[in-house]
Amino acid sequence: MASFFSRLKKGLSRSRDTLAQMVPGGSVDALSEEEWLNIEDGLIMADCGGELSGSLVQQARKRRGSSIEALKTSMLDMIPVANTLKMPDSGPFVLLVVGVNGTGKTTTIGKLATMFHQQGKSVLVGAGDTFRAAAVEQLAVWVDRAGADMVRQHEGADPASVAFDTVKRGVARNYDIIIVDTAGRVQTDRGLMNELAKVRRVIAKAYPDAPHEVWQVVDGGTGQNAVVQVEKFREVAGTTGLIVTKLDGSGKGGIVLQLSHTFGLPVRYIGVGETLEDLMPFEAEDFIDSLLPEHIS
């Protein structure tokens, strides 16, 4: 099986090929004004966003060495460091997962449940996407495969009720990990977003200080729309971390840098495919090495 690094490089090939055409391999001191503008354009085309692209070029120009190494260092400096997850001293760790439909949220939750179970943790998943029967059934398959347990109610049930019951059961039975799924929401639908805020409130009532983390799943191929999604979800749900999926050729890798820098949120995982092995913890240096072209002078 190909290594994750090689799969990541393949997934980011679109952005890397674009940057390879724009980023010369010469030293920083030798680059012309036009070449620096081309680098900035390449970063924008890779979905880094205009403001961040300009800032990256500005920082890179101050450094010594090759243009590639200067960009790499500047990128690393702008990515927030993800702290190790701190599990509660007692009781379960509660994770709320949010995001719009189509981001791969359901599959991602199944993969997370599998990862936690493989670490020897007992896992309980709440099927809060009650308006889509197919999503609940898909999640049930993943949860069963993971060796985890699931709380579900009838189709169309109140998602907040599912969340409350899940957390209550998880605490009573002393699970290590509780993962609460939520209905996929369009960030412009005020009613749905208010419902998401209610889900978060009832979790806190069921278990004080919960949820301990709120992770938003983002489709890496949605470009600048992902920025709007994260902004709205962070306001309502209090997002603490990101999972960026579908970086398997359609997504442009620069969106990962833009999201983490713009919101100061750690990227917890990235996905480059459908299998379990294609969702891996985000490692900033490996990611940037896969994003940037390889010609270094």
VMD Tcl script that draws the C-alpha trace (Angstrom):
set ca {
  {0.00 0.00 0.00}
  {1.27 3.44 -0.88}
  {2.40 5.57 2.05}
  {0.15 8.38 3.23}
  {2.80 10.88 2.15}
  {2.74 9.55 -1.41}
  {-1.07 9.54 -1.45}
  {-1.04 13.09 -0.14}
  {1.36 14.17 -2.89}
  {-0.90 12.58 -5.48}
  {-3.95 14.29 -4.01}
  {-2.27 17.70 -4.03}
  {-0.80 17.27 -7.51}
  {-3.20 19.83 -9.02}
  {-2.03 22.63 -6.75}
  {1.60 21.52 -6.88}
  {1.61 21.50 -10.70}
  {0.14 25.00 -10.73}
  {2.77 26.26 -8.32}
  {5.54 24.52 -10.25}
  {4.72 26.69 -13.25}
  {4.76 29.85 -11.14}
  {7.55 29.31 -8.60}
  {11.07 29.44 -10.03}
  {13.74 27.36 -8.36}
  {16.26 30.14 -8.02}
  {17.36 31.94 -4.88}
  {15.19 34.57 -3.23}
  {17.71 37.32 -3.98}
  {17.71 36.51 -7.69}
  {13.97 36.64 -8.32}
  {12.48 39.56 -10.22}
  {9.40 41.55 -9.25}
  {7.46 39.77 -11.99}
  {8.51 36.37 -10.66}
  {7.32 37.29 -7.17}
  {3.98 38.40 -8.63}
  {3.75 35.06 -10.44}
  {4.37 33.25 -7.15}
  {1.59 35.25 -5.52}
  {-0.76 34.43 -8.41}
  {0.12 30.75 -8.09}
  {-0.72 30.76 -4.40}
  {-4.06 32.43 -5.11}
  {-4.82 29.82 -7.77}
  {-4.03 27.13 -5.19}
  {-6.80 28.60 -2.96}
  {-4.53 30.30 -0.43}
  {-6.64 33.44 -0.81}
  {-5.46 36.92 -1.83}
  {-4.57 38.28 1.59}
  {-2.65 35.23 2.76}
  {-0.87 34.84 -0.60}
  {0.39 38.41 -0.43}
  {1.53 37.94 3.15}
  {3.36 34.70 2.31}
  {5.24 36.38 -0.53}
  {6.12 39.33 1.67}
  {7.51 37.05 4.36}
  {9.35 34.83 1.87}
  {11.11 37.80 0.30}
  {12.69 38.61 3.67}
  {14.33 35.20 3.93}
  {17.52 33.76 2.49}
  {17.92 30.58 0.47}
  {15.79 29.23 -2.35}
  {12.33 30.52 -3.17}
  {10.79 27.14 -2.33}
  {12.45 26.90 1.08}
  {11.50 30.52 1.82}
  {7.86 29.79 1.00}
  {7.89 26.60 3.04}
  {9.23 28.37 6.12}
  {6.72 31.20 5.74}
  {3.87 28.71 5.45}
  {4.98 26.78 8.52}
  {5.15 30.00 10.52}
  {1.50 30.75 9.69}
  {-0.02 27.40 10.68}
  {-1.31 27.19 14.26}
  {0.18 24.37 16.29}
  {-2.43 21.76 17.19}
  {-2.27 20.95 20.87}
  {-2.55 17.33 21.95}
  {-6.12 16.45 22.86}
  {-6.58 16.65 26.59}
  {-8.94 14.00 27.79}
  {-11.00 14.80 30.91}
  {-9.56 13.56 34.20}
  {-12.73 11.56 34.67}
  {-15.66 10.78 32.43}
  {-15.90 10.60 28.63}
  {-14.33 12.88 26.06}
  {-17.19 14.43 24.07}
  {-16.67 15.42 20.44}
  {-19.31 17.31 18.45}
  {-18.91 17.05 14.65}
  {-20.52 19.66 12.38}
  {-20.52 20.61 8.71}
  {-22.69 20.99 5.63}
  {-24.02 18.05 3.65}
  {-21.62 16.62 1.11}
  {-18.40 17.28 3.01}
  {-17.89 13.63 3.96}
  {-18.98 14.23 7.57}
  {-20.70 10.87 8.08}
  {-17.81 8.87 6.65}
  {-15.33 10.92 8.66}
  {-17.15 10.16 11.92}
  {-17.03 6.47 11.08}
  {-13.30 6.69 10.48}
  {-12.74 8.60 13.73}
  {-14.71 5.98 15.65}
  {-12.53 3.29 14.11}
  {-9.32 5.14 15.00}
  {-10.36 5.66 18.61}
  {-11.45 2.02 18.92}
  {-8.10 0.87 17.54}
  {-6.46 2.90 20.30}
  {-8.31 0.76 22.84}
  {-11.03 3.33 23.57}
  {-14.70 2.50 24.04}
  {-16.71 4.65 21.63}
  {-20.36 5.72 21.54}
  {-21.74 7.57 18.51}
  {-24.95 9.60 18.45}
  {-26.73 9.60 15.07}
  {-27.95 13.18 15.14}
  {-28.44 13.55 11.37}
  {-32.03 12.41 11.85}
  {-33.47 14.02 8.72}
  {-31.53 11.77 6.35}
  {-32.28 8.09 6.87}
  {-29.50 7.15 4.45}
  {-26.97 9.06 6.55}
  {-28.00 7.19 9.70}
  {-27.77 3.83 7.92}
  {-24.38 4.72 6.46}
  {-23.16 5.75 9.90}
  {-24.52 2.52 11.42}
  {-22.43 0.47 8.99}
  {-19.27 2.40 9.90}
  {-19.97 2.21 13.64}
  {-20.61 -1.53 13.50}
  {-17.43 -2.04 11.50}
  {-15.51 0.07 14.02}
  {-16.66 -2.04 16.96}
  {-18.36 0.98 18.49}
  {-21.92 1.51 19.75}
  {-24.58 3.90 18.47}
  {-27.61 5.80 19.77}
  {-30.31 6.42 17.19}
  {-33.95 7.46 17.16}
  {-36.70 7.46 14.54}
  {-36.33 9.38 11.30}
  {-37.09 13.06 11.82}
  {-36.48 12.93 15.56}
  {-35.21 16.03 17.34}
  {-31.40 16.08 16.89}
  {-30.98 17.78 20.27}
  {-32.85 14.89 21.90}
  {-30.50 12.40 20.25}
  {-27.48 14.39 21.42}
  {-28.80 14.58 24.99}
  {-29.59 10.85 25.16}
  {-26.21 9.95 23.66}
  {-24.23 11.98 26.17}
  {-26.34 10.79 29.12}
  {-25.85 7.15 28.12}
  {-22.16 7.64 27.45}
  {-21.60 9.16 30.90}
  {-23.75 6.57 32.69}
  {-21.93 3.67 31.03}
  {-18.51 5.29 31.29}
  {-17.51 5.30 27.63}
  {-14.11 6.77 26.83}
  {-15.24 8.67 23.72}
  {-18.63 10.12 22.75}
  {-19.02 11.41 19.19}
  {-22.19 13.34 18.35}
  {-23.13 13.69 14.69}
  {-25.30 16.60 13.57}
  {-27.56 17.20 10.61}
  {-25.73 18.65 7.64}
  {-26.58 22.32 7.53}
  {-26.43 25.17 5.06}
  {-24.77 28.01 6.93}
  {-27.27 30.51 5.47}
  {-30.30 28.72 6.98}
  {-30.88 30.52 10.28}
  {-33.38 27.92 11.54}
  {-30.99 25.04 11.08}
  {-28.10 26.94 12.64}
  {-30.26 27.83 15.65}
  {-31.01 24.15 16.02}
  {-27.29 23.43 16.02}
  {-26.83 25.92 18.84}
  {-29.55 24.03 20.75}
  {-27.68 20.75 20.26}
  {-24.61 22.28 21.82}
  {-26.61 23.65 24.76}
  {-28.24 20.35 25.65}
  {-24.91 18.53 25.50}
  {-23.61 20.93 28.15}
  {-26.70 20.27 30.27}
  {-26.20 16.53 29.98}
  {-22.51 16.75 30.88}
  {-20.96 20.01 32.20}
  {-17.97 21.34 30.20}
  {-18.98 19.28 27.17}
  {-18.47 19.22 24.28}
  {-14.74 19.23 24.84}
  {-14.04 19.69 21.12}
  {-16.14 20.81 18.15}
  {-14.69 19.72 14.82}
  {-15.99 20.98 11.50}
  {-15.64 18.81 8.41}
  {-14.87 20.90 5.32}
  {-14.75 19.80 1.69}
  {-11.35 20.91 0.35}
  {-12.85 21.28 -3.13}
  {-15.33 24.03 -2.24}
  {-12.69 26.76 -2.32}
  {-13.57 30.13 -0.86}
  {-17.04 28.96 0.17}
  {-15.28 26.91 2.85}
  {-14.12 30.16 4.46}
  {-17.72 31.38 4.78}
  {-18.81 28.01 6.19}
  {-16.15 28.00 8.90}
  {-16.89 31.60 9.85}
  {-20.62 30.88 10.38}
  {-20.19 27.54 12.11}
  {-17.59 28.94 14.47}
  {-20.05 31.65 15.54}
  {-22.84 29.17 16.27}
  {-21.09 25.96 17.32}
  {-17.80 27.26 18.69}
  {-15.61 25.28 16.29}
  {-12.28 24.27 17.85}
  {-10.71 22.29 15.01}
  {-11.00 21.41 11.33}
  {-11.02 18.25 9.25}
  {-10.43 18.96 5.57}
  {-11.59 16.15 3.25}
  {-11.52 15.33 -0.46}
  {-7.96 16.49 -1.08}
  {-7.70 13.73 -3.67}
  {-7.31 15.73 -6.84}
  {-10.37 17.98 -6.92}
  {-9.45 20.04 -3.88}
  {-6.75 22.69 -3.91}
  {-4.39 22.37 -0.97}
  {-4.04 26.08 -0.33}
  {-7.48 26.17 1.29}
  {-6.04 24.25 4.25}
  {-3.51 27.01 4.85}
  {-6.07 29.75 4.42}
  {-8.57 28.24 6.84}
  {-6.06 27.46 9.57}
  {-4.43 30.88 9.34}
  {-7.60 32.97 8.94}
  {-9.37 31.46 11.93}
  {-6.41 30.36 14.04}
  {-7.90 26.87 14.17}
  {-5.81 23.70 14.16}
  {-6.36 21.25 11.32}
  {-6.79 17.94 13.10}
  {-7.11 15.58 10.13}
  {-7.05 15.67 6.35}
  {-8.61 13.19 3.95}
  {-7.28 12.15 0.56}
  {-9.69 9.32 -0.27}
  {-12.49 7.05 0.85}
  {-10.66 4.36 2.82}
  {-9.84 4.46 6.52}
  {-6.15 4.89 5.76}
  {-6.91 8.02 3.74}
  {-7.85 10.03 6.85}
  {-4.71 10.89 8.76}
  {-3.59 13.39 11.40}
  {-2.48 16.67 9.87}
  {1.29 17.14 9.87}
  {2.13 20.64 8.70}
  {5.58 19.92 7.31}
  {4.50 16.82 5.37}
  {1.52 18.71 3.99}
  {3.60 21.64 2.75}
  {6.25 19.33 1.29}
  {3.45 17.69 -0.70}
  {2.00 21.03 -1.79}
  {5.16 22.74 -3.01}
  {7.07 21.72 -6.14}
  {10.30 19.81 -5.57}
  {12.81 21.87 -7.56}
  {15.06 23.45 -4.93}
  {18.27 25.24 -5.83}
}
mol new
graphics top color blue
foreach p $ca { graphics top sphere $p radius 0.5 }
foreach p [lrange $ca 0 end-1] q [lrange $ca 1 end] { graphics top cylinder $p $q radius 0.2 }
display resetview
